[in-house]
């Protein structure tokens, strides 16, 4: 009869170290924003060389606004805060000064409003029907959607939605 040895349950320290290093690598910490940025770059390149009056060209223009919105959401929510919003991590409690404390607690909304105003100004100065005017118009729309989601999730609840305070 053939005897099998019991599997070993010892974990190798080198595996844990390798796993920890892998988690701490630049790629592991920033892979979502790097890939989203690469995809955004692809849409921009494809749109630049395409005819915006074709289905593909129109798609690339829309994709630019959508993927820029995704990238901004990922990056902005890494470093900025909005108190009470399900879309934001909550700010640290130990901020000096009332004004600094208020600005930090609402930095995500302030960022979106400020950059949104910049996009609106750019859009107003462009030919709305021109190739890049259509894209910037979509970006303005995307910005209002992101801002709306951040602000609305502060007070409103949608039972069962991960984006809502009422999980």
MDTraj code that builds the backbone (N, CA, C; nanometers):
import mdtraj as md
import numpy as np

residues = "UNK UNK UNK UNK UNK UNK UNK UNK UNK UNK UNK UNK UNK UNK UNK UNK UNK UNK UNK UNK UNK UNK UNK UNK UNK UNK UNK UNK UNK UNK UNK UNK UNK UNK UNK UNK UNK UNK UNK UNK UNK UNK UNK UNK UNK UNK UNK UNK UNK UNK UNK UNK UNK UNK UNK UNK UNK UNK UNK UNK UNK UNK UNK UNK UNK UNK UNK UNK UNK UNK UNK UNK UNK UNK UNK UNK UNK UNK UNK UNK UNK UNK UNK UNK UNK UNK UNK UNK UNK UNK UNK UNK UNK UNK UNK UNK UNK UNK UNK UNK UNK UNK UNK UNK UNK UNK UNK UNK UNK UNK UNK UNK UNK UNK UNK UNK UNK UNK UNK UNK UNK UNK UNK UNK UNK UNK UNK UNK UNK UNK UNK UNK UNK UNK UNK UNK UNK UNK UNK UNK UNK UNK UNK UNK UNK UNK UNK UNK UNK UNK UNK UNK UNK UNK UNK UNK UNK UNK UNK UNK UNK UNK UNK UNK UNK UNK UNK".split()
xyz = np.array([
    [0.0825, -0.1173, 0.0000],
    [0.0000, 0.0000, 0.0000],
    [0.0871, 0.1238, 0.0000],
    [0.0419, 0.2221, -0.0655],
    [0.1182, 0.3446, -0.0858],
    [0.0772, 0.4482, 0.0185],
    [0.1706, 0.5074, 0.0867],
    [0.1406, 0.6062, 0.1914],
    [0.1649, 0.7468, 0.1368],
    [0.0688, 0.8366, 0.1617],
    [0.0832, 0.9772, 0.1209],
    [0.1178, 1.0603, 0.2426],
    [0.2081, 1.1503, 0.2264],
    [0.2400, 1.2383, 0.3391],
    [0.1409, 1.3533, 0.3422],
    [0.1146, 1.3993, 0.4611],
    [0.0202, 1.5099, 0.4785],
    [0.0791, 1.6361, 0.4193],
    [-0.0046, 1.7198, 0.3572],
    [0.0479, 1.8455, 0.3009],
    [0.0981, 1.9362, 0.4119],
    [0.2030, 2.0045, 0.3830],
    [0.2596, 2.0954, 0.4822],
    [0.1789, 2.2252, 0.4868],
    [0.1602, 2.2788, 0.6075],
    [0.0839, 2.4020, 0.6232],
    [0.1739, 2.5193, 0.6566],
    [0.3048, 2.4944, 0.6589],
    [0.3981, 2.6038, 0.6870],
    [0.3961, 2.7020, 0.5701],
    [0.3876, 2.8291, 0.6018],
    [0.3982, 2.9273, 0.4940],
    [0.5422, 2.9732, 0.4858],
    [0.5843, 2.9978, 0.3684],
    [0.7225, 3.0397, 0.3475],
    [0.7329, 3.1903, 0.3668],
    [0.8240, 3.2343, 0.4518],
    [0.8408, 3.3787, 0.4723],
    [0.8742, 3.4521, 0.3433],
    [0.9491, 3.3878, 0.2546],
    [0.9867, 3.4563, 0.1307],
    [0.8633, 3.4838, 0.0437],
    [0.7625, 3.3956, 0.0486],
    [0.6397, 3.4195, -0.0269],
    [0.5646, 3.5396, 0.0280],
    [0.5580, 3.5513, 0.1590],
    [0.4909, 3.6673, 0.2196],
    [0.5639, 3.7960, 0.1857],
    [0.6963, 3.7907, 0.1901],
    [0.7745, 3.9092, 0.1552],
    [0.7535, 3.9467, 0.0098],
    [0.7554, 3.8487, -0.0779],
    [0.7340, 3.8756, -0.2210],
    [0.5948, 3.9322, -0.2435],
    [0.4961, 3.8768, -0.1727],
    [0.3588, 3.9258, -0.1851],
    [0.3489, 4.0693, -0.1348],
    [0.4129, 4.0989, -0.0226],
    [0.4102, 4.2347, 0.0340],
    [0.4765, 4.3325, -0.0623],
    [0.5930, 4.2927, -0.1185],
    [0.6618, 4.3793, -0.2142],
    [0.5750, 4.4050, -0.3364],
    [0.5071, 4.2989, -0.3828],
    [0.4203, 4.3120, -0.4993],
    [0.3067, 4.4101, -0.4706],
    [0.2475, 4.4035, -0.3505],
    [0.1387, 4.4938, -0.3135],
    [0.1882, 4.6366, -0.2984],
    [0.3131, 4.6530, -0.2581],
    [0.3689, 4.7864, -0.2361],
    [0.4323, 4.8457, -0.3608],
    [0.4359, 4.7725, -0.4690],
    [0.5001, 4.8234, -0.5897],
    [0.4197, 4.9404, -0.6466],
    [0.4874, 5.0225, -0.7228],
    [0.4222, 5.1367, -0.7881],
    [0.3051, 5.0887, -0.8723],
    [0.3266, 4.9806, -0.9478],
    [0.2220, 4.9262, -1.0340],
    [0.0996, 4.8849, -0.9526],
    [0.1224, 4.8140, -0.8420],
    [0.0102, 4.7663, -0.7596],
    [-0.0681, 4.8826, -0.7002],
    [0.0005, 4.9882, -0.6630],
    [-0.0657, 5.1036, -0.6005],
    [-0.1385, 5.1917, -0.7015],
    [-0.0966, 5.1903, -0.8269],
    [-0.1512, 5.2857, -0.9241],
    [-0.2013, 5.2200, -1.0533],
    [-0.2203, 5.0896, -1.0551],
    [-0.2543, 5.0210, -1.1800],
    [-0.3874, 5.0669, -1.2383],
    [-0.4872, 5.0938, -1.1553],
    [-0.6166, 5.1383, -1.2079],
    [-0.6032, 5.2714, -1.2807],
    [-0.5370, 5.3692, -1.2188],
    [-0.5234, 5.4998, -1.2838],
    [-0.4302, 5.4918, -1.4054],
    [-0.3275, 5.4090, -1.4006],
    [-0.2378, 5.3953, -1.5160],
    [-0.3091, 5.3330, -1.6361],
    [-0.3854, 5.2287, -1.6119],
    [-0.4585, 5.1646, -1.7223],
    [-0.5680, 5.2569, -1.7748],
    [-0.6407, 5.3219, -1.6844],
    [-0.7446, 5.4163, -1.7287],
    [-0.6822, 5.5296, -1.8103],
    [-0.5658, 5.5790, -1.7682],
    [-0.4952, 5.6835, -1.8427],
    [-0.4502, 5.6350, -1.9800],
    [-0.4049, 5.5109, -1.9870],
    [-0.3629, 5.4537, -2.1152],
    [-0.4826, 5.4385, -2.2093],
    [-0.5948, 5.3939, -2.1559],
    [-0.7151, 5.3795, -2.2388],
    [-0.7639, 5.5167, -2.2857],
    [-0.7622, 5.6169, -2.1967],
    [-0.7984, 5.7534, -2.2347],
    [-0.7073, 5.8030, -2.3469],
    [-0.5784, 5.7787, -2.3338],
    [-0.4828, 5.8194, -2.4377],
    [-0.5153, 5.7523, -2.5709],
    [-0.5508, 5.6243, -2.5660],
    [-0.5895, 5.5527, -2.6879],
    [-0.7096, 5.6201, -2.7537],
    [-0.8137, 5.6554, -2.6760],
    [-0.9323, 5.7207, -2.7332],
    [-0.8954, 5.8552, -2.7945],
    [-0.8073, 5.9308, -2.7289],
    [-0.7672, 6.0618, -2.7821],
    [-0.6951, 6.0440, -2.9157],
    [-0.6019, 5.9504, -2.9218],
    [-0.5282, 5.9260, -3.0466],
    [-0.6238, 5.8821, -3.1572],
    [-0.7119, 5.7882, -3.1264],
    [-0.8073, 5.7410, -3.2270],
    [-0.9006, 5.8528, -3.2730],
    [-0.9416, 5.9397, -3.1814],
    [-1.0308, 6.0493, -3.2191],
    [-0.9588, 6.1505, -3.3072],
    [-0.8329, 6.1784, -3.2737],
    [-0.7553, 6.2754, -3.3535],
    [-0.7450, 6.2330, -3.4992],
    [-0.7336, 6.1030, -3.5241],
    [-0.7142, 6.0564, -3.6613],
    [-0.8441, 6.0131, -3.7284],
    [-0.9558, 6.0252, -3.6565],
    [-1.0826, 5.9787, -3.7140],
    [-1.1686, 6.0961, -3.7603],
    [-1.2692, 6.0636, -3.8352],
    [-1.3699, 6.1600, -3.8782],
    [-1.4819, 6.1559, -3.7747],
    [-1.5056, 6.2675, -3.7093],
    [-1.6062, 6.2732, -3.6013],
    [-1.7487, 6.2498, -3.6528],
    [-1.7676, 6.2524, -3.7829],
    [-1.9000, 6.2308, -3.8411],
    [-1.9304, 6.0837, -3.8679],
    [-1.8342, 5.9971, -3.8385],
    [-1.8579, 5.8529, -3.8522],
    [-1.8986, 5.7967, -3.7161],
    [-1.9532, 5.6775, -3.7173],
    [-1.9908, 5.6134, -3.5912],
    [-1.8686, 5.5949, -3.5010],
    [-1.7590, 5.5477, -3.5596],
    [-1.6375, 5.5253, -3.4812],
    [-1.5870, 5.6572, -3.4229],
    [-1.5816, 5.7614, -3.5052],
    [-1.5342, 5.8911, -3.4564],
    [-1.6207, 5.9457, -3.3453],
    [-1.7510, 5.9370, -3.3604],
    [-1.8420, 5.9835, -3.2550],
    [-1.8220, 5.9025, -3.1273],
    [-1.8026, 5.7721, -3.1426],
    [-1.7774, 5.6872, -3.0265],
    [-1.6501, 5.7295, -2.9544],
    [-1.5418, 5.7517, -3.0291],
    [-1.4151, 5.7910, -2.9664],
    [-1.4303, 5.9226, -2.8900],
    [-1.5033, 6.0179, -2.9474],
    [-1.5259, 6.1452, -2.8793],
    [-1.6008, 6.1276, -2.7484],
    [-1.7062, 6.0448, -2.7505],
    [-1.7794, 6.0159, -2.6268],
    [-1.6917, 5.9422, -2.5272],
    [-1.6123, 5.8475, -2.5764],
    [-1.5260, 5.7687, -2.4891],
    [-1.4234, 5.8568, -2.4175],
    [-1.3762, 5.9613, -2.4848],
    [-1.2809, 6.0531, -2.4207],
    [-1.3436, 6.1134, -2.2951],
    [-1.4649, 6.1650, -2.3071],
    [-1.5314, 6.2269, -2.1922],
    [-1.5560, 6.1240, -2.0817],
    [-1.6032, 6.0066, -2.1196],
    [-1.6332, 5.9032, -2.0204],
    [-1.5084, 5.8571, -1.9462],
    [-1.4012, 5.8292, -2.0198],
    [-1.2799, 5.7785, -1.9559],
    [-1.2052, 5.8885, -1.8807],
    [-1.2166, 6.0138, -1.9262],
    [-1.1596, 6.1239, -1.8478],
    [-1.2339, 6.1352, -1.7148],
    [-1.3659, 6.1220, -1.7204],
    [-1.4449, 6.1247, -1.5971],
    [-1.4067, 6.0129, -1.5023],
    [-1.3869, 5.8928, -1.5574],
    [-1.3452, 5.7808, -1.4746],
    [-1.2088, 5.8062, -1.4122],
    [-1.1148, 5.8536, -1.4925],
    [-0.9794, 5.8798, -1.4428],
    [-0.9808, 5.9870, -1.3343],
    [-1.0554, 6.0938, -1.3576],
    [-1.0639, 6.2002, -1.2569],
    [-1.1280, 6.1478, -1.1291],
    [-1.2316, 6.0672, -1.1424],
    [-1.2964, 6.0102, -1.0245],
    [-1.1977, 5.9255, -0.9453],
    [-1.1232, 5.8416, -1.0126],
    [-1.0257, 5.7557, -0.9444],
    [-0.9193, 5.8409, -0.8752],
    [-0.8603, 5.9348, -0.9476],
    [-0.7515, 6.0147, -0.8908],
    [-0.8003, 6.1127, -0.7841],
    [-0.9101, 6.1805, -0.8117],
    [-0.9593, 6.2810, -0.7162],
    [-1.0039, 6.2166, -0.5859],
    [-1.0676, 6.1009, -0.5936],
    [-1.1135, 6.0388, -0.4693],
    [-1.0002, 5.9726, -0.3919],
    [-0.8810, 5.9643, -0.4515],
    [-0.7640, 5.9151, -0.3780],
    [-0.7129, 6.0203, -0.2809],
    [-0.7250, 6.1474, -0.3189],
    [-0.6603, 6.2526, -0.2398],
    [-0.7555, 6.3592, -0.1862],
    [-0.8770, 6.3670, -0.2399],
    [-0.9704, 6.4703, -0.1982],
    [-1.0854, 6.4094, -0.1186],
    [-1.1605, 6.4964, -0.0483],
    [-1.2646, 6.4497, 0.0424],
    [-1.3955, 6.5244, 0.0197],
    [-1.5043, 6.4583, 0.0534],
    [-1.6345, 6.5241, 0.0619],
    [-1.7096, 6.4599, 0.1771],
    [-1.7256, 6.5359, 0.2827],
    [-1.7902, 6.4851, 0.4031],
    [-1.9314, 6.4372, 0.3705],
    [-1.9609, 6.3157, 0.4111],
    [-2.0951, 6.2622, 0.3960],
    [-2.1259, 6.1998, 0.2619],
    [-2.0359, 6.2114, 0.1643],
    [-2.0617, 6.1538, 0.0322],
    [-2.0134, 6.0098, 0.0281],
    [-2.0983, 5.9233, -0.0229],
    [-2.0602, 5.7832, -0.0382],
    [-1.9503, 5.7682, -0.1430],
    [-1.9311, 5.8697, -0.2269],
    [-1.8297, 5.8642, -0.3317],
    [-1.6918, 5.9025, -0.2815],
    [-1.6801, 5.9418, -0.1556],
    [-1.5536, 5.9920, -0.1044],
    [-1.5182, 5.9248, 0.0266],
    [-1.3870, 5.9076, 0.0474],
    [-1.3441, 5.8665, 0.1801],
    [-1.3629, 5.9871, 0.2718],
    [-1.3690, 5.9611, 0.3998],
    [-1.3943, 6.0697, 0.4936],
    [-1.2623, 6.1339, 0.5368],
    [-1.2607, 6.2670, 0.5528],
    [-1.1354, 6.3371, 0.5838],
    [-1.0891, 6.3080, 0.7262],
    [-0.9586, 6.3262, 0.7498],
    [-0.9072, 6.3093, 0.8856],
    [-0.9654, 6.4158, 0.9778],
    [-0.9751, 6.3857, 1.1038],
    [-1.0363, 6.4780, 1.1997],
    [-0.9384, 6.5843, 1.2503],
    [-0.8105, 6.5616, 1.2359],
    [-0.7087, 6.6472, 1.2978],
    [-0.6550, 6.7563, 1.2040],
    [-0.7434, 6.8387, 1.1498],
    [-0.6997, 6.9467, 1.0623],
    [-0.6967, 7.0777, 1.1400],
    [-0.5885, 7.1547, 1.1276],
    [-0.5787, 7.2816, 1.1992],
    [-0.6614, 7.3918, 1.1315],
    [-0.7190, 7.4809, 1.2097],
    [-0.7907, 7.5971, 1.1569],
    [-0.9256, 7.5634, 1.0969],
    [-1.0227, 7.6518, 1.1197],
    [-1.1585, 7.6269, 1.0692],
    [-1.1667, 7.6319, 0.9173],
    [-1.1036, 7.7324, 0.8563],
    [-1.1101, 7.7456, 0.7104],
    [-1.0412, 7.6267, 0.6433],
    [-0.9234, 7.5916, 0.6904],
    [-0.8511, 7.4771, 0.6354],
    [-0.9338, 7.3507, 0.6517],
    [-0.9944, 7.3359, 0.7665],
    [-1.0767, 7.2190, 0.7962],
    [-1.1946, 7.2118, 0.6980],
    [-1.2642, 7.3230, 0.6757],
    [-1.3787, 7.3252, 0.5850],
    [-1.3359, 7.2958, 0.4416],
    [-1.2290, 7.3597, 0.3975],
    [-1.1809, 7.3386, 0.2596],
    [-1.1410, 7.1930, 0.2400],
    [-1.0696, 7.1359, 0.3348],
    [-1.0267, 6.9959, 0.3221],
    [-1.1472, 6.9022, 0.3206],
    [-1.2456, 6.9298, 0.4063],
    [-1.3634, 6.8432, 0.4163],
    [-1.4491, 6.8469, 0.2895],
    [-1.4358, 6.9534, 0.2115],
    [-1.5153, 6.9687, 0.0897],
    [-1.4266, 6.9820, -0.0345],
    [-1.3043, 6.9332, -0.0268],
    [-1.2081, 6.9524, -0.1358],
    [-1.2500, 6.8841, -0.2656],
    [-1.3200, 6.7729, -0.2576],
    [-1.3635, 6.7046, -0.3800],
    [-1.4650, 6.7902, -0.4563],
    [-1.5641, 6.8425, -0.3865],
    [-1.6631, 6.9297, -0.4512],
    [-1.5976, 7.0569, -0.5027],
    [-1.5099, 7.1168, -0.4239],
    [-1.4414, 7.2390, -0.4675],
    [-1.3588, 7.2131, -0.5936],
    [-1.2905, 7.1005, -0.5983],
    [-1.2118, 7.0640, -0.7163],
    [-1.3023, 7.0471, -0.8382],
    [-1.4118, 6.9738, -0.8217],
    [-1.5024, 6.9490, -0.9350],
    [-1.5690, 7.0774, -0.9837],
    [-1.6086, 7.1659, -0.8915],
    [-1.6698, 7.2929, -0.9315],
    [-1.5672, 7.3795, -1.0045],
    [-1.4472, 7.3920, -0.9498],
    [-1.3438, 7.4767, -1.0100],
    [-1.3035, 7.4267, -1.1487],
    [-1.2752, 7.2986, -1.1599],
    [-1.2366, 7.2459, -1.2911],
    [-1.3557, 7.2435, -1.3860],
    [-1.4756, 7.2234, -1.3314],
    [-1.5977, 7.2273, -1.4138],
    [-1.6185, 7.3645, -1.4751],
    [-1.5947, 7.4697, -1.3966],
    [-1.6045, 7.6066, -1.4488],
    [-1.5031, 7.6253, -1.5618],
    [-1.3835, 7.5706, -1.5435],
    [-1.2817, 7.5777, -1.6489],
    [-1.3280, 7.5101, -1.7769],
    [-1.3896, 7.3925, -1.7654],
    [-1.4413, 7.3224, -1.8830],
    [-1.5542, 7.4013, -1.9487],
    [-1.6416, 7.4628, -1.8681],
    [-1.7519, 7.5431, -1.9249],
    [-1.6954, 7.6625, -2.0018],
    [-1.5959, 7.7299, -1.9435],
    [-1.5337, 7.8443, -2.0120],
    [-1.4720, 7.7989, -2.1444],
    [-1.4013, 7.6866, -2.1422],
    [-1.3416, 7.6344, -2.2664],
    [-1.4504, 7.6034, -2.3689],
    [-1.5590, 7.5419, -2.3235],
    [-1.6685, 7.5037, -2.4132],
    [-1.7349, 7.6259, -2.4753],
    [-1.7596, 7.7283, -2.3957],
    [-1.8241, 7.8503, -2.4450],
    [-1.7387, 7.9177, -2.5522],
    [-1.6086, 7.9067, -2.5406],
    [-1.5182, 7.9704, -2.6357],
    [-1.4933, 7.8872, -2.7612],
    [-1.5453, 7.7658, -2.7643],
    [-1.5229, 7.6767, -2.8783],
    [-1.6444, 7.6749, -2.9695],
    [-1.6220, 7.6252, -3.0894],
    [-1.7333, 7.5969, -3.1791],
    [-1.7984, 7.4689, -3.1268],
    [-1.9207, 7.4797, -3.0764],
    [-1.9888, 7.3651, -3.0158],
    [-2.0067, 7.2509, -3.1141],
    [-2.0128, 7.2820, -3.2428],
    [-2.0303, 7.1780, -3.3439],
    [-1.8987, 7.1315, -3.4050],
    [-1.7878, 7.1928, -3.3615],
    [-1.6570, 7.1507, -3.4114],
    [-1.6165, 7.0178, -3.3497],
    [-1.5127, 6.9600, -3.4052],
    [-1.4679, 6.8275, -3.3609],
    [-1.4420, 6.8240, -3.2102],
    [-1.3602, 6.9148, -3.1593],
    [-1.3264, 6.9130, -3.0167],
    [-1.4333, 6.9809, -2.9319],
    [-1.5148, 7.0655, -2.9922],
    [-1.6262, 7.1270, -2.9185],
    [-1.7246, 7.0228, -2.8692],
    [-1.7493, 6.9231, -2.9524],
    [-1.8394, 6.8146, -2.9118],
    [-1.7811, 6.7368, -2.7939],
    [-1.6534, 6.7115, -2.7980],
    [-1.5880, 6.6375, -2.6893],
    [-1.5934, 6.7182, -2.5607],
    [-1.5587, 6.8454, -2.5680],
    [-1.5586, 6.9287, -2.4471],
    [-1.7012, 6.9433, -2.3938],
    [-1.8003, 6.9520, -2.4808],
    [-1.9393, 6.9532, -2.4352],
    [-1.9732, 6.8267, -2.3581],
    [-1.9240, 6.7123, -2.4057],
    [-1.9446, 6.5864, -2.3333],
    [-1.8703, 6.5853, -2.2004],
    [-1.7533, 6.6469, -2.1963],
    [-1.6776, 6.6548, -2.0705],
    [-1.7531, 6.7402, -1.9697],
    [-1.8102, 6.8515, -2.0142],
    [-1.8910, 6.9358, -1.9237],
    [-2.0058, 6.8533, -1.8672],
    [-2.0709, 6.7766, -1.9513],
    [-2.1796, 6.6906, -1.9060],
    [-2.1296, 6.5873, -1.8046],
    [-2.0157, 6.5268, -1.8336],
    [-1.9566, 6.4272, -1.7431],
    [-1.9241, 6.4894, -1.6079],
    [-1.8696, 6.6111, -1.6105],
    [-1.8339, 6.6805, -1.4850],
    [-1.9581, 6.7077, -1.4004],
    [-2.0657, 6.7515, -1.4641],
    [-2.1878, 6.7781, -1.3857],
    [-2.2430, 6.6482, -1.3286],
    [-2.2286, 6.5386, -1.4028],
    [-2.2748, 6.4092, -1.3528],
    [-2.1923, 6.3654, -1.2314],
    [-2.0612, 6.3774, -1.2390],
    [-1.9752, 6.3383, -1.1263],
    [-2.0042, 6.4266, -1.0050],
    [-2.0115, 6.5575, -1.0272],
    [-2.0422, 6.6498, -0.9171],
    [-2.1786, 6.6180, -0.8571],
    [-2.2757, 6.5929, -0.9430],
    [-2.4089, 6.5582, -0.8946],
    [-2.4071, 6.4332, -0.8090],
    [-2.3339, 6.3320, -0.8515],
    [-2.3257, 6.2085, -0.7741],
    [-2.2618, 6.2321, -0.6380],
    [-2.1557, 6.3104, -0.6345],
    [-2.0882, 6.3410, -0.5078],
    [-2.1827, 6.4154, -0.4141],
    [-2.2495, 6.5168, -0.4644],
    [-2.3380, 6.5989, -0.3806],
    [-2.4647, 6.5216, -0.3415],
    [-2.5252, 6.4545, -0.4370],
    [-2.6501, 6.3832, -0.4075],
    [-2.6313, 6.2694, -0.3083],
    [-2.5155, 6.2011, -0.3135],
    [-2.4949, 6.0903, -0.2209],
    [-2.4683, 6.1366, -0.0782],
    [-2.4607, 6.2673, -0.0580],
    [-2.4452, 6.3193, 0.0785],
    [-2.5767, 6.3099, 0.1558],
    [-2.6878, 6.3227, 0.0868],
    [-2.8175, 6.3288, 0.1544],
    [-2.9175, 6.2220, 0.1114],
    [-2.9057, 6.1754, -0.0100],
    [-3.0058, 6.0846, -0.0641],
    [-2.9616, 5.9394, -0.0510],
    [-3.0574, 5.8515, -0.0419],
    [-3.0307, 5.7098, -0.0195],
    [-3.0983, 5.6276, -0.1280],
    [-3.0275, 5.5256, -0.1732],
    [-3.0835, 5.4273, -0.2652],
    [-3.0517, 5.2905, -0.2056],
    [-3.1497, 5.2315, -0.1426],
    [-3.1285, 5.1040, -0.0737],
    [-3.0688, 5.0008, -0.1693],
    [-2.9623, 4.9340, -0.1229],
    [-2.8977, 4.8298, -0.2009],
    [-2.7877, 4.8801, -0.2934],
    [-2.7705, 5.0116, -0.3062],
    [-2.6684, 5.0668, -0.3949],
    [-2.5411, 5.0931, -0.3164],
    [-2.4285, 5.0449, -0.3691],
    [-2.2994, 5.0668, -0.3053],
    [-2.2660, 5.2160, -0.3000],
    [-2.3166, 5.2930, -0.3959],
    [-2.2874, 5.4356, -0.4018],
    [-2.3724, 5.5181, -0.3067],
    [-2.4606, 5.4560, -0.2332],
    [-2.5517, 5.5283, -0.1465],
    [-2.5156, 5.5095, -0.0004],
    [-2.5502, 5.6095, 0.0790],
    [-2.5269, 5.6020, 0.2239],
    [-2.6083, 5.4889, 0.2852],
    [-2.7173, 5.4489, 0.2229],
    [-2.8082, 5.3507, 0.2796],
    [-2.7807, 5.2085, 0.2364],
    [-2.6534, 5.1721, 0.2181],
    [-2.6132, 5.0384, 0.1717],
    [-2.7228, 4.9415, 0.2028],
])
top = md.Topology()
chain = top.add_chain()
for i, resn in enumerate(residues, 1):
    res = top.add_residue(resn, chain, resSeq=i)
    for name in ("N", "CA", "C"):
        top.add_atom(name, md.element.get_by_symbol(name[0]), res)
traj = md.Trajectory(xyz[None], top)
